[in-house]
Amino acid sequence: MTTTIYTNNEQVLMGISLQDDTRPEKNNMALHVCENPETIIQNREHLAASIGHSLQDFVCANQTHSATYYKVTAADKGRGTLRADDAIPATDALYTFEPNIVLSSFTADCVPVLFYATDSTLIGAIHSGWQGTVKEISLKTFTHLKEHEHVDLTNVRVQIGTALSQEKFEVDEDVYTKFKTLGYANDWMYFKDATQKYHIDNQQTVKKQCELAGIPAENITIENVCTFKSDSGFSYRQHKQAGRHLSFIVRK
């Protein structure tokens, strides 16, 4: 299995590609960390075909652990798919109201956030590593959608995808302090005496940001699969040269 499908209904299709030892470069989807760009494009084309789309329907961003969001239109289709230099620059959250655009997010331990509205055509994809989380990218993106795109967040469904577990996400005091300063992450942090490290649940912190924006808790699903511990996960913590998952969502 090279893909996990989270949702496939009459409105949307969304899921995440997996590490697969039978695929070239273990099914790595990232052009910025690869041995051969042509192999990555082949992997992406294989994914696209498996979900009934052309690679030219995809839109990719150059992710920089920012809190920047971008509204995608049909004119952006194909950006970042065949080469990295035409991707959406310095952006970690994509959203659109248009159909047949496959929004992408690349992760290897960071938290992928996929979302869609049940009362409009809105879909989106957010990349929230710990730096994006402390910058509150999810909270800021959903607040923007509410205030400027007039989205009713009570009708938004969120899928928080596979990421580094709290057990494996160990940090020093500087990162702990950044999360503590948020004021709402304390319930998802603990200190381990044996290693003198703090452990943080980034997925739960992102979930809280979604709730603070106005999304009901019951509308948010978390995939409890650790990228470090799972054989199908790409983990930067475990292997610095790790490939990347591609999370995707498309409005039918």
N, C-alpha and C positions, 0 to 999 in steps of 0.2 A: 504493500500500500504506500503510495507516494503522496497522498493528500488526505486530510481530514476535512469533511464537509460539516460545517456547523449548522447551516440552514439552507434548505432548498425548497422554497414554497412558490406560490404563484406570484410573489412580489420580488423576492431577491434570492441570489445564490451567494453564499459566502463560506470561506474555509481557509485552510492554511496548508502549504506544501510541507512535506516532511523530509528529514534526512533518510536516504535510502541507499544502502551499500551497492545495490544492483544498478544504480544510475551513475552516469559519468559525474565525477567530482561529488559523489554522494547526494546528487540532486541539489547542489548549491544553486541558488537563484540570484546571487549578487555579483555584478560586474566589478565592483570595487574591491572584492576579495576573491580572486579566482586564479587558477593556473592558466586557463585559456578562455578568453571571452566568447569564442565561438561555441564552446561547450555550454556556457551559461545560457546563451541564446537558444540553443537546442533544448535545454531543460525548460526554459520558459515557454518555448513553442509546444513542447509536450504537455505542459500544464494547461496552456491555453486551449489546445485541442481537446483535452480531457473534460473541459467545462463548456465546450461548444462555442469557443470564441477564437478570434484571430489575435495574435500578439499585438497587432495594431489597435486593438480595442483597449489595451492596457495603458495606464498612466502611472509613471514612477516619479518619485521625488529624490533629490539629493538630501538625505537626512543628516542633520547636524546637531541633534539633541536640543533643538530650539523649542520655543513655544509659538511657532509661526504656523498659521493655517492658510489654506489656499482654496478658492472656489474653482473647481475644474469645469470646463465646458468641452463640447465636442471638438473644438479647435485644438485642444491639448492631447487628443488621442494619439497614442504612439510615442509620446515623449518619454525618454529614458528607457525605452524598451530594447533598442538595438545598440545604443551607446549611452554612456553616462553623462556626456557633456550637454545634452539637450533635455535632461530631466528638469522637473520643477526645482529651481534653486533654493537651497537653505530652508527647507520646509519639512515639517514632521506631522502635519495633519492635512488630509485632503478630504473635500466633500463636494458633492454635486447633486443636482436635481434632475439630471438628464439620464435617459436609459442607455443601456448597452455600452457603458463606460466602466471598465474594470479598474477600480482603485486599488493600489498596491501599498504594502508596508513591509519593510524588511527587518527581521529581528534574529538575534541569537542570544537570548537571555532577557532582552528588553520586553516590555509588555505591548503586545499588539491589541488595539481596540477597534473593533468593527461595529458599525451601528447603522440602523435604518429607522425611518418613521413609518408607522402603519397608516397614517392619515395624509401623507404627502409622498412625493417621490424622492425625498432626501435619503442619501446613503453617505457613509464616510469611513475613513480609515485613519487611525492615529498610531504613531510610534512613540511610546513613552518609556524610554530608559529611565534610570533613576534621576538623571539630570533633567529630563523632560518632566518627570513627576514633581520634582521640587520647584520647577518653573510653572507647574500647574497647567500643562498643555491641555489636558482633557477638560478641566474646569473652564479654562479660557475659551476653548473651541466651542463648547456647548453654550456658554454664556453669550458668545458672539451669535450663534445660531438663533438663540432665543430673542436677543435684543435687536439684531439687524436683519435676520432672515425670517423672523416671526414664526419660528418653529415652536410648536407645543411639545415641550420635552416630556410630558406625561405619556405621549404616544411614541416615544423613541425606545427601541430595543437595542441593547448593548451586549456584545459578546467580547469578553476579555479572554484572549487566547493564551496558549502555552507560553510559559516564561520561567525564569529562574525562581525556584521556591525560596521561601523564607529560610529554610534550613541551609541552603547553599549560598544565599545572598548575605555574606558576612562583610562588615565594613568597619572602618575605624571611626573614631569619635567625630571627625570632621563631617563625614556624610551623615552620621546619626544626628548631629546638631542641625543640619539642613532640614531633615525630616521633622525633627522635633519642633523647629521654628514654624512649620506649617500650622501647628496647633490642633491637628486632628488625626495624626498618625500614631499617637502613643500606644494605642491598643494593638498595633501590629509591629511592635519592636520589642526585643528583649536582649539582655546582655548575657554572654556565656563566659563564666569565670575561667574555664579551662583554657580558652583561647584568647581571652581578653578582647573579644570581638562583639560587635552588635550585629543582630540579625533583623532584617526588615522584610516585611511582606509588601512588595511593590504592587502586586495585583490588588490586594485589599485597599491599599492607599488610593490607587486609581479608581477603584469602585466607589470609594468615599467621595472622591472629586466629582464623579458622575452624579452621585446623590446630592451633593451640595449645589450642583448646577440646577437640579430640579427633576432628575430622572428617578422614578420610583425604584426602590431596591429590588422589587420583584421583577422588574424589567431587565435586570442585569444578570448575566450568566458568566461564571468563571470556569475555565478549563483547568482542572487541577493536575496538570502534567508538567513536571519539571524538566526544562531543557537540559539541565546538567545530568539528571539521573536517567532520563529516558533514552533508549537506543535510537529513537527516531528524532531526537532533539539536537539542534546545533547549539553549542554552548561556547561562548567566547571565554568564559571563566575557566572552562575545562581545557579548551584548545584555542590558543590565541589565533591560530590560523583557521578557525572554524568558518564554514560557509554560513549562509543565511536562509531562513525560512522566508517565504513570500505569503503574507496574508492578503486575501483578496475579497472584494465585494462588488457585485454588479446588480443594478436594477434591471429587471426583465422588461 
